[in-house]
Amino acid sequence: MKKNNITILIVASLALTLSAFKVISAEENSQAEQAEPAKSIAWYVANVKEARAKNQQCFDNPAIQASEDCENALHALQISFKGGN
């Protein structure tokens, strides 16, 4: 009986540890994405290739679509193709 309890405790501890590492890793990835300040709309207008690349990245990753960088890239593309007015 004691052997079963110890085995269950070890498995549960291992599962919790792995889950903690996964959470920490996800937090580090999101912080790495946010570490770089958002580029301005004017920068993206002047760098349309980068605006397209950022727009594709934002389209592919719904978690960052509401970020300032994604919104600036989309706005710059709209300005570039529709005009400023």
PADODO-427466 format. One record per atom (N, C-alpha, C, CB): residue in one letter; x, y, z; atom name. Coordinates in Angstrom, 1 decimal. Last residue first. Glycine has a CB too. Layout:
REM residues N
<site type="a" east="X" north="Y" up="Z" atom="CA"/>
...
This chain:
REM residues 85
<site type="n" east="-6.2" north="59.5" up="-47.0" atom="N"/>
<site type="n" east="-7.6" north="60.1" up="-46.7" atom="CA"/>
<site type="n" east="-8.6" north="59.1" up="-46.7" atom="C"/>
<site type="n" east="-7.9" north="61.2" up="-47.7" atom="CB"/>
<site type="g" east="-3.9" north="58.2" up="-47.7" atom="N"/>
<site type="g" east="-4.0" north="58.8" up="-46.3" atom="CA"/>
<site type="g" east="-5.4" north="59.3" up="-46.0" atom="C"/>
<site type="g" east="-3.0" north="59.9" up="-46.2" atom="CB"/>
<site type="g" east="-4.4" north="55.1" up="-49.4" atom="N"/>
<site type="g" east="-4.1" north="56.5" up="-49.4" atom="CA"/>
<site type="g" east="-4.4" north="57.1" up="-48.0" atom="C"/>
<site type="g" east="-4.9" north="57.3" up="-50.4" atom="CB"/>
<site type="k" east="-4.7" north="52.4" up="-49.7" atom="N"/>
<site type="k" east="-5.9" north="53.2" up="-49.9" atom="CA"/>
<site type="k" east="-5.6" north="54.7" up="-49.9" atom="C"/>
<site type="k" east="-6.9" north="52.9" up="-48.8" atom="CB"/>
<site type="f" east="-2.1" north="51.4" up="-49.3" atom="N"/>
<site type="f" east="-2.9" north="50.9" up="-50.4" atom="CA"/>
<site type="f" east="-4.1" north="51.7" up="-50.7" atom="C"/>
<site type="f" east="-3.3" north="49.5" up="-50.2" atom="CB"/>
<site type="s" east="-1.0" north="52.7" up="-47.0" atom="N"/>
<site type="s" east="-0.2" north="52.5" up="-48.2" atom="CA"/>
<site type="s" east="-1.1" north="52.2" up="-49.4" atom="C"/>
<site type="s" east="0.8" north="51.4" up="-48.0" atom="CB"/>
<site type="i" east="-3.1" north="52.5" up="-45.1" atom="N"/>
<site type="i" east="-2.7" north="53.8" up="-45.6" atom="CA"/>
<site type="i" east="-1.9" north="53.7" up="-47.0" atom="C"/>
<site type="i" east="-1.8" north="54.6" up="-44.6" atom="CB"/>
<site type="q" east="-3.1" north="49.8" up="-44.7" atom="N"/>
<site type="q" east="-4.3" north="50.4" up="-45.2" atom="CA"/>
<site type="q" east="-3.9" north="51.8" up="-45.8" atom="C"/>
<site type="q" east="-5.3" north="50.6" up="-44.1" atom="CB"/>
<site type="l" east="-0.5" north="49.5" up="-43.7" atom="N"/>
<site type="l" east="-0.8" north="48.8" up="-45.0" atom="CA"/>
<site type="l" east="-2.1" north="49.4" up="-45.6" atom="C"/>
<site type="l" east="-1.0" north="47.3" up="-44.7" atom="CB"/>
<site type="a" east="-0.8" north="50.9" up="-41.3" atom="N"/>
<site type="a" east="0.2" north="51.3" up="-42.3" atom="CA"/>
<site type="a" east="-0.1" north="50.7" up="-43.7" atom="C"/>
<site type="a" east="1.6" north="51.0" up="-41.9" atom="CB"/>
<site type="h" east="-2.6" north="49.2" up="-40.0" atom="N"/>
<site type="h" east="-3.0" north="50.6" up="-40.3" atom="CA"/>
<site type="h" east="-2.1" north="51.2" up="-41.4" atom="C"/>
<site type="h" east="-2.9" north="51.5" up="-39.1" atom="CB"/>
<site type="l" east="-1.1" north="46.9" up="-39.6" atom="N"/>
<site type="l" east="-2.3" north="46.9" up="-40.4" atom="CA"/>
<site type="l" east="-2.7" north="48.3" up="-40.9" atom="C"/>
<site type="l" east="-3.5" north="46.2" up="-39.6" atom="CB"/>
<site type="a" east="0.9" north="48.0" up="-37.9" atom="N"/>
<site type="a" east="1.3" north="47.4" up="-39.2" atom="CA"/>
<site type="a" east="0.1" north="47.3" up="-40.2" atom="C"/>
<site type="a" east="1.8" north="45.9" up="-39.1" atom="CB"/>
<site type="n" east="-0.6" north="48.8" up="-35.7" atom="N"/>
<site type="n" east="0.2" north="49.7" up="-36.5" atom="CA"/>
<site type="n" east="0.6" north="49.2" up="-37.9" atom="C"/>
<site type="n" east="1.5" north="50.1" up="-35.7" atom="CB"/>
<site type="e" east="-1.6" north="46.3" up="-34.8" atom="N"/>
<site type="e" east="-2.5" north="47.3" up="-35.3" atom="CA"/>
<site type="e" east="-1.8" north="48.4" up="-36.1" atom="C"/>
<site type="e" east="-3.2" north="48.0" up="-34.1" atom="CB"/>
<site type="c" east="0.8" north="45.0" up="-34.1" atom="N"/>
<site type="c" east="-0.1" north="44.5" up="-35.2" atom="CA"/>
<site type="c" east="-1.0" north="45.5" up="-35.7" atom="C"/>
<site type="c" east="-0.9" north="43.3" up="-34.6" atom="CB"/>
<site type="d" east="1.7" north="46.7" up="-32.1" atom="N"/>
<site type="d" east="2.5" north="46.5" up="-33.2" atom="CA"/>
<site type="d" east="1.7" north="46.0" up="-34.4" atom="C"/>
<site type="d" east="3.7" north="45.5" up="-32.9" atom="CB"/>
<site type="e" east="-0.3" north="46.5" up="-30.1" atom="N"/>
<site type="e" east="-0.1" north="47.8" up="-30.8" atom="CA"/>
<site type="e" east="0.7" north="47.6" up="-32.1" atom="C"/>
<site type="e" east="0.7" north="48.7" up="-29.8" atom="CB"/>
<site type="s" east="-2.3" north="43.5" up="-30.4" atom="N"/>
<site type="s" east="-1.1" north="44.2" up="-29.9" atom="CA"/>
<site type="s" east="-1.0" north="45.5" up="-30.7" atom="C"/>
<site type="s" east="0.2" north="43.4" up="-30.0" atom="CB"/>
<site type="a" east="-4.2" north="41.8" up="-31.2" atom="N"/>
<site type="a" east="-4.7" north="43.1" up="-30.6" atom="CA"/>
<site type="a" east="-3.5" north="43.9" up="-30.1" atom="C"/>
<site type="a" east="-5.6" north="42.8" up="-29.4" atom="CB"/>
<site type="q" east="-2.9" north="39.5" up="-32.1" atom="N"/>
<site type="q" east="-3.6" north="40.4" up="-33.1" atom="CA"/>
<site type="q" east="-4.0" north="41.7" up="-32.5" atom="C"/>
<site type="q" east="-4.8" north="39.7" up="-33.6" atom="CB"/>
<site type="i" east="-1.7" north="37.6" up="-30.6" atom="N"/>
<site type="i" east="-1.0" north="39.0" up="-30.6" atom="CA"/>
<site type="i" east="-1.7" north="39.9" up="-31.6" atom="C"/>
<site type="i" east="0.4" north="38.8" up="-31.1" atom="CB"/>
<site type="a" east="-3.2" north="35.4" up="-30.7" atom="N"/>
<site type="a" east="-2.9" north="35.9" up="-29.4" atom="CA"/>
<site type="a" east="-2.3" north="37.3" up="-29.4" atom="C"/>
<site type="a" east="-2.0" north="34.9" up="-28.7" atom="CB"/>
<site type="p" east="-3.4" north="34.5" up="-33.4" atom="N"/>
<site type="p" east="-4.5" north="35.4" up="-32.8" atom="CA"/>
<site type="p" east="-4.2" north="36.0" up="-31.5" atom="C"/>
<site type="p" east="-5.7" north="34.5" up="-32.7" atom="CB"/>
<site type="n" east="-1.1" north="34.3" up="-35.7" atom="N"/>
<site type="n" east="-1.1" north="34.2" up="-34.2" atom="CA"/>
<site type="n" east="-2.2" north="35.1" up="-33.6" atom="C"/>
<site type="n" east="0.3" north="34.5" up="-33.6" atom="CB"/>
<site type="d" east="-1.4" north="34.9" up="-38.3" atom="N"/>
<site type="d" east="-1.2" north="33.5" up="-38.0" atom="CA"/>
<site type="d" east="-1.3" north="33.3" up="-36.5" atom="C"/>
<site type="d" east="0.2" north="33.1" up="-38.5" atom="CB"/>
<site type="f" east="-1.7" north="37.7" up="-38.3" atom="N"/>
<site type="f" east="-2.8" north="36.9" up="-38.8" atom="CA"/>
<site type="f" east="-2.7" north="35.4" up="-38.4" atom="C"/>
<site type="f" east="-2.9" north="36.9" up="-40.3" atom="CB"/>
<site type="c" east="0.8" north="38.4" up="-37.4" atom="N"/>
<site type="c" east="-0.3" north="38.7" up="-36.6" atom="CA"/>
<site type="c" east="-1.5" north="37.8" up="-37.0" atom="C"/>
<site type="c" east="-0.7" north="40.2" up="-36.6" atom="CB"/>
<site type="q" east="2.4" north="37.6" up="-39.6" atom="N"/>
<site type="q" east="2.6" north="37.0" up="-38.3" atom="CA"/>
<site type="q" east="1.4" north="37.2" up="-37.4" atom="C"/>
<site type="q" east="3.9" north="37.7" up="-37.7" atom="CB"/>
<site type="q" east="1.3" north="39.3" up="-41.5" atom="N"/>
<site type="q" east="1.1" north="37.9" up="-41.7" atom="CA"/>
<site type="q" east="1.4" north="37.2" up="-40.3" atom="C"/>
<site type="q" east="2.1" north="37.3" up="-42.7" atom="CB"/>
<site type="n" east="2.1" north="41.8" up="-40.5" atom="N"/>
<site type="n" east="0.7" north="41.5" up="-40.6" atom="CA"/>
<site type="n" east="0.4" north="40.0" up="-40.8" atom="C"/>
<site type="n" east="0.1" north="42.3" up="-41.9" atom="CB"/>
<site type="k" east="4.8" north="41.5" up="-40.7" atom="N"/>
<site type="k" east="4.2" north="41.6" up="-39.3" atom="CA"/>
<site type="k" east="2.7" north="41.3" up="-39.4" atom="C"/>
<site type="k" east="4.4" north="43.0" up="-38.7" atom="CB"/>
<site type="a" east="5.1" north="41.5" up="-43.5" atom="N"/>
<site type="a" east="5.5" north="40.3" up="-42.7" atom="CA"/>
<site type="a" east="4.9" north="40.3" up="-41.3" atom="C"/>
<site type="a" east="7.1" north="40.4" up="-42.6" atom="CB"/>
<site type="r" east="4.0" north="44.0" up="-44.1" atom="N"/>
<site type="r" east="3.4" north="42.8" up="-44.6" atom="CA"/>
<site type="r" east="3.8" north="41.6" up="-43.8" atom="C"/>
<site type="r" east="3.7" north="42.6" up="-46.1" atom="CB"/>
<site type="a" east="5.9" north="45.6" up="-42.8" atom="N"/>
<site type="a" east="4.5" north="45.7" up="-42.4" atom="CA"/>
<site type="a" east="3.8" north="44.5" up="-42.9" atom="C"/>
<site type="a" east="3.9" north="47.0" up="-43.0" atom="CB"/>
<site type="e" east="8.2" north="45.0" up="-44.2" atom="N"/>
<site type="e" east="8.1" north="44.6" up="-42.8" atom="CA"/>
<site type="e" east="6.7" north="44.6" up="-42.3" atom="C"/>
<site type="e" east="9.0" north="45.5" up="-42.0" atom="CB"/>
<site type="k" east="7.5" north="46.1" up="-46.7" atom="N"/>
<site type="k" east="7.8" north="44.7" up="-46.6" atom="CA"/>
<site type="k" east="7.7" north="44.2" up="-45.1" atom="C"/>
<site type="k" east="9.2" north="44.4" up="-47.1" atom="CB"/>
<site type="v" east="7.2" north="48.9" up="-46.0" atom="N"/>
<site type="v" east="6.0" north="48.1" up="-46.3" atom="CA"/>
<site type="v" east="6.3" north="46.6" up="-46.3" atom="C"/>
<site type="v" east="5.5" north="48.5" up="-47.7" atom="CB"/>
<site type="n" east="8.3" north="51.1" up="-44.4" atom="N"/>
<site type="n" east="8.9" north="49.8" up="-44.5" atom="CA"/>
<site type="n" east="7.8" north="48.8" up="-44.8" atom="C"/>
<site type="n" east="9.7" north="49.4" up="-43.3" atom="CB"/>
<site type="a" east="6.9" north="53.4" up="-44.1" atom="N"/>
<site type="a" east="8.2" north="53.5" up="-44.8" atom="CA"/>
<site type="a" east="8.8" north="52.1" up="-45.1" atom="C"/>
<site type="a" east="9.1" north="54.4" up="-44.0" atom="CB"/>
<site type="v" east="4.8" north="52.4" up="-42.7" atom="N"/>
<site type="v" east="4.5" north="53.0" up="-44.0" atom="CA"/>
<site type="v" east="5.8" north="53.1" up="-44.8" atom="C"/>
<site type="v" east="3.9" north="54.4" up="-43.8" atom="CB"/>
<site type="y" east="6.2" north="51.7" up="-40.3" atom="N"/>
<site type="y" east="5.6" north="50.6" up="-41.2" atom="CA"/>
<site type="y" east="5.3" north="51.1" up="-42.6" atom="C"/>
<site type="y" east="4.4" north="50.0" up="-40.5" atom="CB"/>
<site type="w" east="6.7" north="54.2" up="-39.4" atom="N"/>
<site type="w" east="7.8" north="53.3" up="-39.7" atom="CA"/>
<site type="w" east="7.4" north="52.2" up="-40.6" atom="C"/>
<site type="w" east="8.4" north="52.7" up="-38.4" atom="CB"/>
<site type="a" east="4.1" north="55.2" up="-39.0" atom="N"/>
<site type="a" east="5.0" north="55.9" up="-39.9" atom="CA"/>
<site type="a" east="6.2" north="54.9" up="-40.3" atom="C"/>
<site type="a" east="5.6" north="57.2" up="-39.4" atom="CB"/>
<site type="i" east="3.3" north="53.6" up="-36.9" atom="N"/>
<site type="i" east="2.6" north="53.5" up="-38.2" atom="CA"/>
<site type="i" east="3.5" north="54.1" up="-39.3" atom="C"/>
<site type="i" east="1.3" north="54.2" up="-38.1" atom="CB"/>
<site type="s" east="6.1" north="52.3" up="-35.0" atom="N"/>
<site type="s" east="5.1" north="53.3" up="-35.3" atom="CA"/>
<site type="s" east="4.5" north="53.0" up="-36.7" atom="C"/>
<site type="s" east="5.6" north="54.7" up="-35.2" atom="CB"/>
<site type="k" east="6.6" north="49.3" up="-33.2" atom="N"/>
<site type="k" east="7.0" north="50.2" up="-34.3" atom="CA"/>
<site type="k" east="5.9" north="51.1" up="-34.6" atom="C"/>
<site type="k" east="7.6" north="49.5" up="-35.5" atom="CB"/>
<site type="a" east="6.9" north="48.5" up="-29.8" atom="N"/>
<site type="a" east="6.1" north="48.5" up="-31.0" atom="CA"/>
<site type="a" east="6.6" north="49.6" up="-32.0" atom="C"/>
<site type="a" east="4.6" north="48.8" up="-30.7" atom="CB"/>
<site type="p" east="9.9" north="47.2" up="-28.4" atom="N"/>
<site type="p" east="8.8" north="48.2" up="-28.5" atom="CA"/>
<site type="p" east="8.1" north="48.2" up="-29.8" atom="C"/>
<site type="p" east="9.4" north="49.6" up="-28.2" atom="CB"/>
<site type="e" east="10.5" north="44.0" up="-27.4" atom="N"/>
<site type="e" east="10.8" north="44.9" up="-28.4" atom="CA"/>
<site type="e" east="9.6" north="45.9" up="-28.5" atom="C"/>
<site type="e" east="11.0" north="44.2" up="-29.8" atom="CB"/>
<site type="a" east="9.3" north="42.4" up="-25.5" atom="N"/>
<site type="a" east="10.5" north="43.1" up="-25.1" atom="CA"/>
<site type="a" east="10.8" north="44.2" up="-26.1" atom="C"/>
<site type="a" east="11.6" north="42.1" up="-24.9" atom="CB"/>
<site type="q" east="7.2" north="40.9" up="-26.3" atom="N"/>
<site type="q" east="6.9" north="42.3" up="-25.8" atom="CA"/>
<site type="q" east="8.1" north="43.1" up="-25.5" atom="C"/>
<site type="q" east="6.0" north="42.2" up="-24.6" atom="CB"/>
<site type="e" east="8.4" north="38.5" up="-26.9" atom="N"/>
<site type="e" east="7.7" north="39.2" up="-27.9" atom="CA"/>
<site type="e" east="7.4" north="40.7" up="-27.6" atom="C"/>
<site type="e" east="6.4" north="38.5" up="-28.3" atom="CB"/>
<site type="a" east="9.3" north="37.9" up="-24.4" atom="N"/>
<site type="a" east="10.3" north="38.1" up="-25.4" atom="CA"/>
<site type="a" east="9.7" north="38.9" up="-26.6" atom="C"/>
<site type="a" east="10.9" north="36.8" up="-25.9" atom="CB"/>
<site type="q" east="7.0" north="37.4" up="-23.0" atom="N"/>
<site type="q" east="7.8" north="38.6" up="-22.6" atom="CA"/>
<site type="q" east="8.8" north="38.9" up="-23.7" atom="C"/>
<site type="q" east="8.5" north="38.3" up="-21.3" atom="CB"/>
<site type="s" east="6.2" north="35.1" up="-24.3" atom="N"/>
<site type="s" east="5.3" north="36.3" up="-24.4" atom="CA"/>
<site type="s" east="6.1" north="37.5" up="-24.0" atom="C"/>
<site type="s" east="4.0" north="36.1" up="-23.6" atom="CB"/>
<site type="n" east="8.3" north="33.4" up="-23.5" atom="N"/>
<site type="n" east="8.0" north="33.6" up="-24.9" atom="CA"/>
<site type="n" east="7.2" north="34.9" up="-25.1" atom="C"/>
<site type="n" east="7.3" north="32.4" up="-25.5" atom="CB"/>
<site type="e" east="7.9" north="33.3" up="-20.7" atom="N"/>
<site type="e" east="9.1" north="33.9" up="-21.3" atom="CA"/>
<site type="e" east="9.0" north="34.2" up="-22.7" atom="C"/>
<site type="e" east="10.3" north="32.9" up="-21.1" atom="CB"/>
<site type="e" east="5.4" north="32.1" up="-20.5" atom="N"/>
<site type="e" east="5.6" north="33.5" up="-20.1" atom="CA"/>
<site type="e" east="6.8" north="34.1" up="-20.6" atom="C"/>
<site type="e" east="5.6" north="33.5" up="-18.5" atom="CB"/>
<site type="a" east="6.1" north="29.5" up="-21.5" atom="N"/>
<site type="a" east="5.1" north="30.4" up="-22.2" atom="CA"/>
<site type="a" east="5.2" north="31.8" up="-21.8" atom="C"/>
<site type="a" east="3.7" north="29.8" up="-22.0" atom="CB"/>
<site type="s" east="7.9" north="28.7" up="-19.5" atom="N"/>
<site type="s" east="8.3" north="28.8" up="-20.8" atom="CA"/>
<site type="s" east="7.4" north="29.7" up="-21.7" atom="C"/>
<site type="s" east="8.4" north="27.5" up="-21.5" atom="CB"/>
<site type="i" east="6.1" north="28.6" up="-17.3" atom="N"/>
<site type="i" east="7.3" north="29.5" up="-17.3" atom="CA"/>
<site type="i" east="7.8" north="29.8" up="-18.7" atom="C"/>
<site type="i" east="8.4" north="29.0" up="-16.4" atom="CB"/>
<site type="v" east="4.4" north="26.6" up="-18.1" atom="N"/>
<site type="v" east="3.9" north="27.9" up="-17.9" atom="CA"/>
<site type="v" east="5.0" north="28.9" up="-17.9" atom="C"/>
<site type="v" east="3.2" north="27.9" up="-16.5" atom="CB"/>
<site type="k" east="6.2" north="24.4" up="-18.3" atom="N"/>
<site type="k" east="5.5" north="24.8" up="-19.5" atom="CA"/>
<site type="k" east="5.0" north="26.2" up="-19.3" atom="C"/>
<site type="k" east="4.3" north="23.8" up="-19.8" atom="CB"/>
<site type="f" east="7.1" north="24.2" up="-15.6" atom="N"/>
<site type="f" east="8.0" north="24.5" up="-16.7" atom="CA"/>
<site type="f" east="7.4" north="25.0" up="-17.9" atom="C"/>
<site type="f" east="8.9" north="23.3" up="-17.0" atom="CB"/>
<site type="a" east="4.6" north="23.4" up="-14.5" atom="N"/>
<site type="a" east="5.2" north="24.6" up="-14.1" atom="CA"/>
<site type="a" east="6.3" north="25.1" up="-15.1" atom="C"/>
<site type="a" east="5.9" north="24.5" up="-12.7" atom="CB"/>
<site type="s" east="4.3" north="20.9" up="-15.6" atom="N"/>
<site type="s" east="3.3" north="21.9" up="-15.9" atom="CA"/>
<site type="s" east="3.9" north="23.3" up="-15.6" atom="C"/>
<site type="s" east="2.1" north="21.7" up="-15.1" atom="CB"/>
<site type="l" east="6.5" north="19.5" up="-14.5" atom="N"/>
<site type="l" east="6.5" north="19.7" up="-15.9" atom="CA"/>
<site type="l" east="5.5" north="20.8" up="-16.3" atom="C"/>
<site type="l" east="6.1" north="18.4" up="-16.6" atom="CB"/>
<site type="t" east="5.6" north="19.6" up="-11.8" atom="N"/>
<site type="t" east="6.8" north="20.2" up="-12.2" atom="CA"/>
<site type="t" east="6.9" north="20.5" up="-13.6" atom="C"/>
<site type="t" east="8.0" north="19.3" up="-11.8" atom="CB"/>
<site type="l" east="3.2" north="18.1" up="-11.9" atom="N"/>
<site type="l" east="3.2" north="19.5" up="-11.5" atom="CA"/>
<site type="l" east="4.4" north="20.2" up="-11.9" atom="C"/>
<site type="l" east="3.0" north="19.6" up="-10.0" atom="CB"/>
<site type="a" east="4.3" north="15.6" up="-12.7" atom="N"/>
<site type="a" east="3.3" north="16.3" up="-13.5" atom="CA"/>
<site type="a" east="3.2" north="17.7" up="-13.2" atom="C"/>
<site type="a" east="1.9" north="15.6" up="-13.4" atom="CB"/>
<site type="l" east="5.9" north="15.0" up="-10.4" atom="N"/>
<site type="l" east="6.5" north="15.1" up="-11.8" atom="CA"/>
<site type="l" east="5.6" north="15.9" up="-12.7" atom="C"/>
<site type="l" east="6.8" north="13.7" up="-12.3" atom="CB"/>
<site type="s" east="3.9" north="14.8" up="-8.5" atom="N"/>
<site type="s" east="5.0" north="15.8" up="-8.4" atom="CA"/>
<site type="s" east="5.6" north="16.0" up="-9.7" atom="C"/>
<site type="s" east="6.1" north="15.4" up="-7.3" atom="CB"/>
<site type="a" east="2.5" north="12.5" up="-9.4" atom="N"/>
<site type="a" east="1.9" north="13.8" up="-9.3" atom="CA"/>
<site type="a" east="2.9" north="15.0" up="-9.2" atom="C"/>
<site type="a" east="1.0" north="13.8" up="-8.0" atom="CB"/>
<site type="v" east="4.5" north="10.6" up="-9.2" atom="N"/>
<site type="v" east="3.9" north="10.9" up="-10.5" atom="CA"/>
<site type="v" east="3.3" north="12.3" up="-10.5" atom="C"/>
<site type="v" east="2.9" north="9.8" up="-11.0" atom="CB"/>
<site type="i" east="5.0" north="10.6" up="-6.5" atom="N"/>
<site type="i" east="6.1" north="10.9" up="-7.4" atom="CA"/>
<site type="i" east="5.5" north="11.3" up="-8.7" atom="C"/>
<site type="i" east="7.0" north="9.7" up="-7.5" atom="CB"/>
<site type="l" east="2.5" north="9.8" up="-5.5" atom="N"/>
<site type="l" east="3.1" north="11.1" up="-5.1" atom="CA"/>
<site type="l" east="4.2" north="11.5" up="-6.1" atom="C"/>
<site type="l" east="3.6" north="11.1" up="-3.7" atom="CB"/>
<site type="i" east="2.3" north="7.3" up="-6.6" atom="N"/>
<site type="i" east="1.3" north="8.3" up="-6.9" atom="CA"/>
<site type="i" east="1.8" north="9.7" up="-6.6" atom="C"/>
<site type="i" east="-0.1" north="8.1" up="-6.2" atom="CB"/>
<site type="t" east="4.4" north="6.0" up="-5.2" atom="N"/>
<site type="t" east="4.4" north="6.1" up="-6.7" atom="CA"/>
<site type="t" east="3.4" north="7.2" up="-7.2" atom="C"/>
<site type="t" east="4.0" north="4.8" up="-7.3" atom="CB"/>
<site type="i" east="3.5" north="6.2" up="-2.6" atom="N"/>
<site type="i" east="4.7" north="6.9" up="-3.0" atom="CA"/>
<site type="i" east="4.8" north="7.0" up="-4.5" atom="C"/>
<site type="i" east="5.9" north="6.1" up="-2.5" atom="CB"/>
<site type="n" east="1.2" north="4.6" up="-2.8" atom="N"/>
<site type="n" east="1.1" north="6.0" up="-2.4" atom="CA"/>
<site type="n" east="2.3" north="6.8" up="-2.8" atom="C"/>
<site type="n" east="0.9" north="6.1" up="-0.8" atom="CB"/>
<site type="n" east="2.3" north="2.1" up="-3.4" atom="N"/>
<site type="n" east="1.4" north="2.7" up="-4.3" atom="CA"/>
<site type="n" east="1.3" north="4.2" up="-4.0" atom="C"/>
<site type="n" east="0.0" north="2.1" up="-4.3" atom="CB"/>
<site type="k" east="3.8" north="1.6" up="-1.1" atom="N"/>
<site type="k" east="4.5" north="1.7" up="-2.4" atom="CA"/>
<site type="k" east="3.6" north="2.4" up="-3.4" atom="C"/>
<site type="k" east="4.9" north="0.3" up="-2.9" atom="CB"/>
<site type="k" east="1.9" north="1.3" up="0.8" atom="N"/>
<site type="k" east="2.8" north="2.4" up="0.9" atom="CA"/>
<site type="k" east="3.5" north="2.7" up="-0.4" atom="C"/>
<site type="k" east="3.8" north="2.2" up="2.0" atom="CB"/>
<site type="m" east="0.8" north="-1.2" up="0.0" atom="N"/>
<site type="m" east="0.0" north="0.0" up="0.0" atom="CA"/>
<site type="m" east="0.9" north="1.3" up="0.0" atom="C"/>
<site type="m" east="-0.9" north="0.0" up="1.2" atom="CB"/>
